[in-house]
């Protein structure tokens, strides 16, 4: 498992393999940035894989 990208702050439901994913960078009114973390940590936080990311 490698690193994935997650949104900072609220409204986090998924982790992303594509740093340019529209689901990661969308909703500018709630977007406060993103951070790269290990996939295991994202899953431990209850986040699911994004269905929109290019693999």
Residue pairs with C-beta under 8 A, 6 or more apart in sequence:
1 38
1 39
1 40
2 38
2 39
3 36
3 37
3 38
3 39
4 15
4 16
4 17
4 36
4 37
4 38
4 39
4 42
5 15
5 16
5 17
5 18
5 19
5 21
5 24
5 34
5 35
5 36
6 12
6 15
6 16
6 24
6 34
6 35
6 37
6 42
6 45
6 47
7 24
7 31
7 32
7 33
7 34
8 32
8 33
8 34
8 35
9 30
9 32
9 33
10 30
11 27
11 30
12 45
12 47
13 47
13 48
14 23
14 47
14 48
14 49
14 50
14 51
15 37
15 39
15 42
15 43
15 47
15 48
15 49
15 50
16 23
16 24
16 50
16 53
17 49
17 50
17 53
17 54
17 55
18 24
18 50
18 53
18 54
18 55
19 34
19 36
21 50
21 52
21 53
21 54
22 52
23 50
23 52
23 53
24 34
24 50
24 53
25 31
25 34
